[in-house]
């Protein structure tokens, strides 16, 4: 497994190394470097000091022939050696060679480590992807390679293959069919089919749906259906239904256990008050199998930055018959003090997370409460260099409290 998962990624890098440079001035180089220092309290009341270096690199028109390379990865190390097993590692998120119009104008190639996302399933893959456009409105995508995992777990796979065909019909109807299969040690571990539908009725009512079918388990594992009214420039309305059931590998021990389905019904109204000001109201019905259903009501106002000020205020009320109620709010205020300095403060009170108290119905402590308070700032040193900082305090009746901080230096090039 490990011996060939990085084969195609290495091949892409080898192609880059051996590529005839031609006119070097034709190559466009851009990207971003982010150096991040964090600190936070661990469960043992020690302080971890992980440091990361993130690098995103784009090389366009290699050799003057339209080949592009895009890569993104990180190096990590815990200076305090408290959580090295989680932070003392390096990750290559993606690194691929891309060519638009490969062999034919309508055929695109992507080779290397890349993210694959379809309604049938998703994967970070070391492999090859081909996109072919035909008859003007249709597209066929095929892909295959090694399925990348950063840890050894029940969902580690050897290989992934799949395809997707999509197109537009009758000018406003978009349809897509997708297929993803994963192999674990030579055994078919997942086989998933996907269907997505989008239809805009008279530029007024947008209808959409996604369905994922787990063939090996013979059941629908994911279904989403929604409608959004958007004809008015001042207000929109959305109604949505969600059904979700976990998908496990057929080779995993978890596949023999019963899993709980989850359903959700959501209704939302938004209203554009004025330039940059938006109000909304949202109702969510959370439907569980083994626990009490819950009704969640949210209402708030948001200010998008158009000049100096931005922020939001949201009130949230959660009600269920099991007594796991929450009444809280979210608040954030940010201000651009000078063209070079932006700062803000925020608070999430009794809305951040919920911990069901399954085993002690008579406990006095409310384990569902949680608070988070923070302050952040960004210093725009130049157009291509900025320094960000954030400190926060997290409190809950379950975990007491801990502090966290982050400093990030971003350099664009």
N, C-alpha and C positions, 0 to 999 in steps of 0.2 A: 504493500500500500504506500508506504512512505517513499519507496524508491522511485516511483514514477509520478507521484502527484504534482511535483514541481517541474516535470519534464517540459511541458509546453511553455511555462513561464521562463524557464531557462533558455529555451529555444528562442523566444522572443528577444531576450537580452543578448543572446549570441548574434542574432541577426543585426541588432543595433551596433554591436561592437565591430562586426565585420562589414557593415554597410559602407559602400563607397560614398565618401563625403561630398564629392562634387564641389559646388560652390557653397562654402560654409556660411556665407552671408545670407543664403536663402533659408537657413534654419532659424525658426523663431523659438526662443526659449523664454518660458514664463513659469511662475509657480508661487508657492508660499511656504515660508518656514515659520513654525510656531514652536517656541521653547516654553515649556510649562513647568512650573514648580507648584506642588500642592502640599498641604499638610492637613491632617485630620486625626482625631482620637480613635484608637482601636477599641475593641471590646475589652482588652486587657488594661485599658487606661494608659496605653503608651501612645506616642505621637509618631505617625508615619510621615515620611518626607519623600514621596515619589517625585521624580523629575522625568519629563518626557521631551523628546525632540520629534516633532511631526514635520514631514517634508512632502509637499505636493509638487510634482514636476511635469511640465508639458513641453515636448519637443515637436514642433510642427514642421511639416515639409522636409523631412529628412532626405538628404541627397537630392533635394529639389524635385522629388517625384511624388509628392502628396502623401507620403507615409507619416503618420503621427504616432508619437509615444506619449502615454499618460500613466503616471505612477503616483502612488500615495502610500506612505508607511510611517512607522514610528519606531523609536528606540526608547526603552524605559528602564529605570533603575530606582530603587528605594534607598535613599541616602542613609536612612536610619535603620535599614535592614529589619523592619518590623513586618512588612507584608510583601517580601520579595517574591513569594510564590505567585502572587497575582500581578505584580508590577515590574518585576525584573525580567521583562521579556520584550522581544521585538516582534512587530507584526507588519506584514505586507498586505495592505488592504486591497490594492489593485495595482497591476503593472502590465499593460498590454500594448501591443502594436496594432494600429488601426489604419485601414486603407479604404477610402471611399472610391467606388468605381473600380473594384479589383477585377481584372480580366474583362468585365463588362460594366457599362455605366450604371446599371441598376443593381449591381452586386457589391455589397460592403463586407469587409473582413475585419474580424477582431481576434487577435491571438495573444494569449497570456492569462494572467490572473484578472478576473472580472466578476462583476455582480450580475447574476441572471435573475430576473423577476418576471413571473407570469402568474396568471390566476391559478394555474395548476400547482405552482410551487416556486420556491426561490432557492438560490445557492450562490455561494462564493466559489468560483470554479477556476481551476487551472486547465484551460482548454481552448477550443476553437468555436467561434460563433460566426455564422454567415447569415446575412440579411439580403433577401432578394425581392425587389419590387417589380410587379408585373401588372399589365392591363391598367395602369394609371392609378387605381385606387386600392390595390391589394399588396400585401406583403407576406412573405414566407420567411420564417426564422428557424434555423436548426442549430443546435449546439451540443457539445459533448466534451467530457474531460474528467479530471479528478475533482471530487468534492472536497473543499478545503475545510478543515476543522482546526481550531486553536487549542483544543483539549481532547482528551480521550474520554468519551462518554457514550451513553446508549444510542446517541443519534449520529455517531461517526460513520461515514459512508466511504466506500472506495471510489465509486464513479457515479456520474450523473449524465444523462442524455435527455434530450427533449426537443420539442418543436412547437411553433406557434404560427398560425395563419390568421390574418386579420384583414379586414377591408371595410369600405364604406359603401352602403347601398342606399338608393333613393335619396341621395344628397345629405341626409341627416341621420341615417341609421348606421352605427358602427357595431360590427360583430367580430368576436375573436374566439378562436378555439386553441387550446394549448394542452400539451402533454409533457409530463416530467416523470422520469423513472430513476431510482437510485439503487445501486448495487452495493451490498456489504459482503465482502469475502466470497464473491462469486454468486451470491444469493440475491434475488430480487427482493429488496426490503421495502420499497415504496413504489407505488404506481398510481399517479394522480392525473385526473383530467380536469380541465378548466373551461368555463364558458363565461364571457363577459359581453354585456349588451349596453349600448348607450344610444339614446334617442332624444333629440331635441324637437319637441312639437311646437312648430310655428315660432321658434325663438322665444318661447314663453314658458314651457314646462319641460324641464330636463329630467328624463327618466334613466335610471341606471341599475344594473344588476351584475353581481359576480357570484359564480357557483363553482365550488371545488368538490369533486367526487373522488373518494378514496376507493379505488377499484379492488384492492386486496381485502378490505374490510366490508365492501359492498354497502357503502353508506355515504350520504352527503356529509362532508366534514366542515364545510363553510358555505354560508349563503348570505348575501347582502342584497337588499332591494331598497331603492329609495326614489324619491321624487322631489324636485326643487323648482319652485316657482320663482322666476327671475325677470319677469317682463318690466316691472316697475323699477325705475332708477333709485327709488327711495327705500324700498323694503323687499325682502325675500322671505320665503317660507320653505322649510325642509321637513320631510317626513321619511323616516328610515327604519328598517327592520334588519336585525343581525342575528344570525344563528352560527354557533361555533362549537366544534367538537375536536378535541386534540387528535393529532395524527402521530402515531408512533411507528417505529420501524418494526417490520414483521419479525426481525431477528432479536428484538429487544424483549427483556423480561416484562417491561411495562405493557406490552401489547396484550398480555393475557389478563390484565386487570380491567375492571369496568371503569369507565371514565364518565365524568359528568358533562352534560351539555350545558351551554349558556345561551340565553336569548336576551335580546334588548330591543326595545321600541323607543324611538327618539323623535321628538317634535321640537322644532326651533323656529323662532321668528327673529329677524334682524331688521333694524331701521337706521338709515343714514340720517342723522340729525342735521349735520352741517359738514363743512369741509373738515375731514379728519376725525369727526365724532361719530361713533356708532354705538347703538344700544341693542341689547339682545335679551331674549328670554328662552329658556330651554327646559324641557321636561324629558326625563329618562326613566323608563320602567325596566329595572333589572330583574330578570327571571332566572331563578336557580332551581335545581332539582332537589338537593338535600337541605337547603337553607331557605329562610324566609325571603320572599321577594322584597324589593325595595323601590321606593319612589324618590327620585332625586330632582329637585327644583333649583334652577340657577337663573339669576338675572343680574345684568351688569351693564356697565358703560365703559367704552374704550376710546382712548384718544391716540390716534396715529400721529407720529411726529410730522408736522408740516412746518414748524418753525423751531421753537425752543423746548416745548413741553410735550411729553408723551406719558402714557400710563393707562391703568385700568383699575376698576373696582368691581368685584363680583361677590354677590351674596349667594350662599349655597345652603340648602336644607335637605337633609336626607332622612327619610322616614321608612321604617319597616316594623312589622309587628313583633319581631324578635327583640326589640329594645336597642338595637344598634343604630341609634339616631345620631346625626351630626348636624350641628348648626354652626356655621362659620363663614369666613370671607377670605377673599384674596385681594391684595392691594399692592400696587406698584406705581411709583412716581419717579420719573426721570427728567432731568433738565440739562440743556446744553448751555453751560455757563459762559463759555467762550468758544470760538471755532475749534479750539484745541482740547477742550475739557468737557466731558459729559459724565454725569454721575446720577445715581439713583438709589432708592431704598425700597424694600418690599417686605411683605409679611403674608404668610399663609397660616391661618388660624383654624384649627379643627377641620381641615379639608384635605390635608396632604396625603394621609394614608389611613386605612381602616384595618383594625385587627379584631377579628371575630373571637369572642370569648366562648369557645365551644364547651369547655370542661368545668366551668365554675359559674353557674347561672346566678349564684347569690353573691358574687364578688362585688364589693363596693367600688373598687377602682374602675374607672371608665377607660378601657384600653383602646378605645377607638380615637381618642383625642391625639392630635399631633400639631405641632407648631414649627414654623420655620421663619426666621428673621434674617435679612441679609442687606448688605450694602455693596454697591459695585461702582466702578469708575473706569473710564477709558480716556487715555491721553493720546491724542492724535499728534505724534511727534512730527511726522511729515505725511505726505499723501500715501507713502508706501510703508511707513513704519508706525505702529501704534502699540501701546502698552495697556493691558487690561488687568484689573484686579477685582477680587470678590472675596468677602468674608461673610460667613453665615453661622447661625446658631440653630441647631435642630433640637427640639424638645418633644417628648412624648411620655405618657404615663407608663408605657411598656419598657422603653429603653432609656429613661431618664433624659440626659442631654449629651450632646457632643458638639464640638466646633470644627469648622472646615474653612479652608482658605485656598485661594488660587491666584497665581500671577502668571500672565501669559504675554510673551513678546512676539508679535506678528510682524513679519517682514515680507512684503510683496515684491516680486521681481519679474 
